[in-house]
Amino acid sequence: MKIRLYLDEDAMAEDLVRALLSRGVDLTTANLEGMIEREDRDHLDYAISQSRVLYSYNVGDYLALHSQYLQENKSHKGIILTQQQKYGIGEQMRRILRLISALSAEEMENRLEFLSVWS
């Protein structure tokens, strides 16, 4: 199965959303789902409930949540992280598309990927 994305409120830039949607990526955002100003755990739990991989710039918090979920034997659908302003919209899109074409939704389960790896 193909990866489906959920962009938290940190990462839901309109230009990125449009670029990914125009290339056929199945995605939704915190704004579209009424998840603005929610805790990071709420975003991750929402992504899990929708079988979506979470994409965010919030590296520190989601890295900690990933470890916590694994320690608690709680599974998630995957997390993709990058630092804010490290890549422009075009580069983020290209790296996300590479990742989506290389990994299935099943392979992303309980996995944390850094966008920097996908050059």
N, C-alpha and C positions, 0 to 999 in steps of 0.2 A: 504494500500500500504506500502511496505517496505521502510525503510529509505535508501536514497542514499547519499553518503558523498562527500564532496569537502574538501580536505586538503589544507590549505593555505601554503605559502612557509615556514612558521615557523614549521609546523607540518608534512611535507611530507617526513619523514625519509624513505629511501628505504626499510629497514627491516620491518617497520610497514606496508607500502603499500603492500609488498609481503605477509606478514602474513595475512592481511585482505583479499586480493584478493584470496589467497589459501583457504579461508573459505567462499568464495562466496559473499563477500561484494561488492556491486556496488559502486565503488568510482573512483574519478579522483583527480588530483592534480594540483596545480598552475603551475607546470613545464609542465605537459602534455597539459595544456590549454593555454600556452603562457602568463601566468599572473604573471611572475616574476617581482619583484620590482614595484608592483602596490600598491596603497593606500589600507588600510583596507576596506574602503567603497566600493572600486572597487571589492575586493574579495567577500564581502558580496552580492553586487548586482549581481555579476556573479553567485554565488551559487543560488541566488533567480531565476535568469533567466533560470537556468538549473534544478530547483526544487530539489536542493540538500541542505542538512544540512551541515553547515560549521563546521570544526573541526580545532582548533587552540590552540597554547600555549599563545597567546597574550591576556591575561585575561583582563587587564585594558581597552584597546582600544575597544574590542568587547563588553565588559560590557557596556561601554558608548554608543556605536552604538546601541546596543539592546534597551537601554532606550530611545535613541533619536528616533529610528524608531517607538517605541510604542507611544511616545508623538506626533509624526507627523502622527499617524494612518497609517503608512506604515508597511506592513506585511513582514515577512521573513519566510523561511522554517525551521528555527531552528539553534541554535548555541550550540556546545559542546566545553567546555573549560577545560583546565588543565594547571597547571604550568609546564614549561619546566624542564626536568630532575627530576620531582617528581616521575614518574613511568618509569620503563624500558619498552622496546618494548612489551614483553610478557604480562605485567600487563595492559598496555594501550589497547592491543588487547582484552584481556579478558573483561575488563570493557566496551569497545565499543561494543563488541558482546552482553554483558548483556543488555546494553541500547537498542540496535537494536532489540533484541528479545522481550523486554518488551514494547516498544513504537512503534506506527505506524508513518508513515510520517505525517499523519494528526494530530496526537497528538503532534508532534514536532513543528508544526507551531506556530510561535511567542514565542517559548519557549527557554529558556536558561538553559542548564544543565551543571553542573560541574562534571567532570569524577570522582572526589573524592567520590561522592554519590553512585557510582555504584560498590561497593566492592563485 
